[in-house]
Amino acid sequence: MKVELSSDYPTVELKSARTTIDEIPPGTTIDLTGRFPAFFTAASGDFAPARIQVRLSSGQTSATEAVDLMIAPHPLPTPSAVEILDGRTVTLPVFRQKGNQGGGASLLRTITEGKGNGNGLLEPGEEATIWIRIPQGLDPFDKGNWYRAKIHSDSPWLSEIARLEEQKQREWTGAKELSSLVKLSAAAPPGTPISLLLSNETWSFHFTPGVRYGVEPLYQAFQLHCRQVHRLDLKLP
C-alpha cells in the first residue's frame, strides 16, 4: 500500500510526501509517526487553518481523505497574569459592551470554579479553569480585563472534561464564547512539566459614525472578533 500526502497551503511544507507499507495484518494498525516530517509556517496572533490531503492506494484501488489542522501562532507570548481556579473564588474585572454604537466598560465579576484545595495551583486529581488578563482587547475600552481560556495541551496527564459555552453579551449571531474545564490526572508524577496553549476571544462593536454610504450616515456598528493565544508552562509540585 502507498500513502501520499499533499497540501495546497503555502504554509505547509512536506519534507517527505510518500511512503510504502509492505503489509497490514488483519485487525492491526500501522504507526507512521516519523515518516512524514513537515514544516509549518505560522504568523502571530491567532491559529491559522491548513489542510493536508492523504491518499491511500493499493493496486487499482485508492481513497483520499482531507485532514484539517490548525497552525499555532508564533511567537507565543506568555500571559501578563494568570489565575487558576481549582475551587477558588475570585473577583475579576471583565469587559462588557455598551451597545451597538460602540463603547463599554469593566465590571467586577465574582467567579467560583473548579474542584480542588483552592490554593491556585493545578495539582494531581484537581479540576480547574484558567483565566488570563488581557492588557488590551480588541475594543478600545477593553483594558486590563480577564477572560477564561480555551485550553489546548498534548500532555497525556491533562484532559478537557467540559467545554464551557457563554453568551457573548450582545453577539447578534448567537455564537458562544468557548473555554475549558480541565482535569489533571491523579497519577501525574511530581515535577512533570505541562505546556498549555491558552486561547481567548475579545470583541468590539466597531463604530465609525463618520463613514457614509452615499448620503446616508452609518447608524450601526460592525461586530468584530479577535482571538489571542498565549503559552503557559506549568511544572507540577
NORUR-V776484 format. One record per residue. N is the residue number from 1. RES is the residue in one small letter. PSI is psi as a letter, one per 20 degrees, with the letter a starting at -180 (NA if undefined). OMEGA is omega in degrees with one decimal (999 if undefined). NEAR is the number of other ideal C-beta (glycine too) atoms within 8 Angstrom. Layout:
# NORUR-V776484
N|RES|PSI|OMEGA|NEAR + N|RES|PSI|OMEGA|NEAR
This chain:
# NORUR-V776484
1|m|p|177.2|8 + 2|k|q|176.3|11 + 3|v|p|-178.4|12 + 4|e|p|177.5|9 + 5|l|q|174.8|12 + 6|s|q|177.3|9 + 7|s|p|175.7|10 + 8|d|i|-177.9|4 + 9|y|p|179.2|7 + 10|p|i|179.5|4 + 11|t|i|179.9|9 + 12|v|o|176.9|11 + 13|e|o|-179.2|7 + 14|l|o|-179.2|11 + 15|k|h|175.5|7 + 16|s|p|-171.0|8 + 17|a|i|-177.3|7 + 18|r|q|175.1|8 + 19|t|r|-179.6|9 + 20|t|p|176.2|7 + 21|i|o|-176.5|9 + 22|d|g|-175.9|3 + 23|e|q|170.6|4 + 24|i|o|-179.6|7 + 25|p|q|-179.4|5 + 26|p|p|176.5|3 + 27|g|j|-178.2|3 + 28|t|r|176.0|6 + 29|t|r|178.5|4 + 30|i|p|178.2|6 + 31|d|o|-179.7|4 + 32|l|j|177.9|8 + 33|t|p|179.1|4 + 34|g|i|-179.0|5 + 35|r|i|-176.0|6 + 36|f|m|175.2|11 + 37|p|q|-177.9|6 + 38|a|q|178.3|8 + 39|f|p|-178.4|7 + 40|f|p|178.2|9 + 41|t|p|-175.4|8 + 42|a|q|169.4|10 + 43|a|r|179.1|8 + 44|s|r|170.7|6 + 45|g|f|-169.5|8 + 46|d|r|171.3|9 + 47|f|q|178.6|10 + 48|a|p|-179.3|10 + 49|p|q|173.9|8 + 50|a|r|-178.8|13 + 51|r|p|175.6|11 + 52|i|p|175.6|12 + 53|q|p|179.1|11 + 54|v|p|-179.2|11 + 55|r|p|175.3|12 + 56|l|p|179.6|11 + 57|s|q|176.4|10 + 58|s|o|-175.4|7 + 59|g|c|-179.4|4 + 60|q|j|-176.6|3 + 61|t|p|178.1|6 + 62|s|q|177.1|8 + 63|a|q|-179.0|7 + 64|t|p|-179.8|8 + 65|e|p|177.2|7 + 66|a|p|177.5|8 + 67|v|o|179.0|8 + 68|d|q|-179.8|7 + 69|l|r|177.8|8 + 70|m|p|179.2|8 + 71|i|p|-179.5|12 + 72|a|q|-179.4|9 + 73|p|r|177.8|13 + 74|h|p|0.3|7 + 75|p|r|178.6|5 + 76|l|o|179.1|10 + 77|p|r|171.9|6 + 78|t|q|-179.4|7 + 79|p|q|177.6|10 + 80|s|h|175.9|7 + 81|a|q|-176.0|6 + 82|v|q|170.1|9 + 83|e|p|175.5|12 + 84|i|p|-177.9|12 + 85|l|n|-180.0|15 + 86|d|l|-173.6|17 + 87|g|j|-179.7|11 + 88|r|r|169.8|13 + 89|t|p|178.4|6 + 90|v|q|173.8|9 + 91|t|o|-173.1|7 + 92|l|q|172.7|11 + 93|p|p|176.7|10 + 94|v|q|-176.4|11 + 95|f|p|174.6|14 + 96|r|p|179.2|9 + 97|q|q|179.0|12 + 98|k|g|-178.2|9 + 99|g|a|-173.8|8 + 100|n|j|165.9|9 + 101|q|k|175.8|10 + 102|g|r|179.3|11 + 103|g|r|-179.7|10 + 104|g|r|-177.7|12 + 105|a|r|176.8|8 + 106|s|p|172.5|10 + 107|l|q|177.9|8 + 108|l|p|179.7|8 + 109|r|p|176.7|8 + 110|t|p|-171.6|7 + 111|i|p|170.5|10 + 112|t|o|-175.8|7 + 113|e|r|177.0|9 + 114|g|r|177.1|13 + 115|k|p|179.9|7 + 116|g|b|-177.4|13 + 117|n|i|173.8|7 + 118|g|k|-179.8|7 + 119|n|j|177.1|8 + 120|g|j|176.4|8 + 121|l|p|177.5|7 + 122|l|o|-175.6|11 + 123|e|q|-176.7|12 + 124|p|p|179.3|9 + 125|g|i|-176.4|8 + 126|e|q|170.7|14 + 127|e|q|-175.3|10 + 128|a|q|163.6|16 + 129|t|q|178.9|14 + 130|i|p|176.9|16 + 131|w|p|179.4|14 + 132|i|q|178.7|15 + 133|r|p|179.0|11 + 134|i|o|-178.6|14 + 135|p|h|178.4|6 + 136|q|o|175.0|5 + 137|g|a|-179.1|12 + 138|l|h|-179.9|9 + 139|d|p|179.6|12 + 140|p|h|-178.0|4 + 141|f|i|-178.0|8 + 142|d|n|-175.3|13 + 143|k|p|174.3|8 + 144|g|k|-179.7|7 + 145|n|r|-173.9|13 + 146|w|q|179.8|11 + 147|y|p|171.6|12 + 148|r|p|-171.3|12 + 149|a|q|163.1|14 + 150|k|p|-169.8|9 + 151|i|p|176.2|14 + 152|h|p|177.8|7 + 153|s|q|175.0|10 + 154|d|j|178.6|3 + 155|s|p|177.6|8 + 156|p|i|-177.0|4 + 157|w|i|-175.6|9 + 158|l|p|179.5|12 + 159|s|q|174.2|6 + 160|e|o|-177.2|8 + 161|i|i|176.5|7 + 162|a|p|172.1|6 + 163|r|o|-176.5|7 + 164|l|p|-179.4|10 + 165|e|p|179.1|6 + 166|e|q|177.7|8 + 167|q|p|178.1|6 + 168|k|l|177.9|10 + 169|q|d|-173.0|6 + 170|r|k|179.4|9 + 171|e|o|-172.2|10 + 172|w|i|-179.9|5 + 173|t|i|-175.4|5 + 174|g|j|179.1|5 + 175|a|q|-177.2|5 + 176|k|q|171.9|8 + 177|e|p|-175.2|9 + 178|l|p|175.5|9 + 179|s|a|-168.1|13 + 180|s|q|161.8|14 + 181|l|p|-175.6|12 + 182|v|r|176.3|14 + 183|k|p|175.8|11 + 184|l|p|-177.3|15 + 185|s|p|177.1|11 + 186|a|i|-179.4|6 + 187|a|j|-178.8|6 + 188|a|p|-176.7|9 + 189|p|q|175.6|6 + 190|p|q|178.9|5 + 191|g|j|-179.4|7 + 192|t|p|174.1|10 + 193|p|p|178.2|8 + 194|i|p|178.7|14 + 195|s|p|-178.7|11 + 196|l|q|165.4|13 + 197|l|p|-177.2|12 + 198|l|o|-176.8|15 + 199|s|p|174.7|13 + 200|n|r|-177.1|13 + 201|e|p|169.6|12 + 202|t|q|-173.7|14 + 203|w|r|-177.3|13 + 204|s|p|164.4|14 + 205|f|o|-176.4|17 + 206|h|o|-172.8|9 + 207|f|o|178.2|12 + 208|t|n|-173.9|6 + 209|p|i|177.7|8 + 210|g|i|-179.9|6 + 211|v|p|-178.9|7 + 212|r|q|171.7|8 + 213|y|n|-171.6|5 + 214|g|c|-179.6|4 + 215|v|i|-175.2|3 + 216|e|p|176.5|7 + 217|p|q|175.7|7 + 218|l|p|-175.2|11 + 219|y|i|-179.3|5 + 220|q|q|-178.3|7 + 221|a|r|171.6|9 + 222|f|p|176.4|7 + 223|q|o|179.8|13 + 224|l|q|-178.3|9 + 225|h|q|177.3|8 + 226|c|p|177.7|11 + 227|r|p|-179.4|10 + 228|q|p|-174.2|11 + 229|v|p|179.0|13 + 230|h|r|176.9|13 + 231|r|p|177.1|11 + 232|l|p|178.8|11 + 233|d|p|179.0|8 + 234|l|q|171.3|9 + 235|k|p|-174.8|8 + 236|l|q|178.4|14 + 237|p|NA|999|6
